[in-house]
């Protein structure tokens, strides 16, 4: 992209971010996330656990959560997951528990879809009966499974890096920095793929793959930088002590709220880029030219 186009693109992105009332959208998403995070992680751990085992998957989740929201916030999520994953007694209770788990896990993606529809200026498709509702929930559940698959990929790559690190350390010391950089690059790629899936699949409108990759990469970069900034803010502020026993819960809620705003900022960037420089600009130009003369 040419340099003189960057500022108008960013200016329009921020303008639409305010017009769409993104802070309110982020607050709604944070609310749904608190109810969905435990069942969503249980399903993701189950998917990754098929290959690496449940303990390895839980360990990777714990490590990622600690790097994102600190030990206190990670402990809250861990307790929520432990409470939600307690086995039920009886076949009927187990079946009902699984259905409730799946329904709760998809709630955050249903809310995310509504917010993305607002950002893309499209009306949500009418829910024509029970089948349409089931279809929406299945789409959201597919996103949950996608997170589980990305966790599996992360575990595979982490295991490969650990094995490579052990081998290389024996041959030549000083590879720690290189491996850390590779690990950061892998995390960037995994989060970029996740954001690309969200921006492509969830909106009730056609979104071209070529339009989502730049926005997903920008969001991943913002997410990495924002993670550090949010962590510094929460570490320096008195949020945890101000809320007493609920301090860790408040830290988690604030982290989700700020992260949701970054997610929606990337979505705004994606739709503005698509309209000004991507596939929708080409479609608009073709429509203005009209059909070729006979």
Secondary structure, DSSP 8 states (H G I E B T S, - for coil): --HHHHHHHHHHHHHHHHHTTHHHHHHHHHHHHHHHHHHHHHHHHHHHHHHH-HHHHHHHHHHHHHHHHHHHHHHHHHHHHHHHT---SSHHHHHHHHHHHHHHHHHHHHHHHHHHHHHTT-------SHHHHHHHHHHHHHHHHHHHHHHHHHHHHHHHHHHHHHHHHHH-S--HHHHHHHHHHHHHHHHHHHHHHHHHHSSSS---HHHHHHHHHHHHHHHHHHHHHHHHHHHHSSHHHHTGGGHHHHHHHHHHHHHHHHHHHHHHHHHHHHHHTSHHHHHHHHHHH-S---
